[in-house]
Amino acid sequence: MTIEIQTYEAIDSSVLIALPNPATEAYEIKIMVPEFTFLGVQEQPDFATIYMTFYPNKKIIELKALKQYVYQLRNIVVSYERLINIVYNHLHETYDPARLRLVMNFNPRGGISSKLTIDSDWKIRGGQDIYQHWSEENESSTWLEA
């Protein structure tokens, strides 16, 4: 079996499915992808954990579709920096959330690990900086609590 290695241009965002939001009240969805894999620029496997904080508007994420989207990235050659921007853009375009915070914690490679973050609330990203209560502590520990 031959695996076809592709570049980031081959990522298909059409697999993401948006469902109607069944609630009109504000709430937060937190999603973790603990086994995220892709090929780094040297075509070697890279691993990360993705943490997503999602404040829905009219659409919510269909999780099986998100799994299929993530699965296709296993044979994609891409840098960390380009990858987080592509995933963020695809999620934001598909779901149009009130807020989307995407954090990728990359496993160590050569003794160095990386953490990349994008938040739609940042002014530099077109947001209003209204979610200043967010902290590093909340990001890694409390999102798993009930």
ABEGO torsion letter per residue (X at the ends): XBBBBBBAAABBAAABBBBBBABABBBBBBBBBAABBBBBAAGBBBBBBBBBBBBBBABBBBAAAAAAAAAAAAABBBBAAAAAAAAAAAAAAAAGBABBBBBBBBBBBGGBBBBBBBBAABAAAGBAGABAABBAAAAAAAAABX
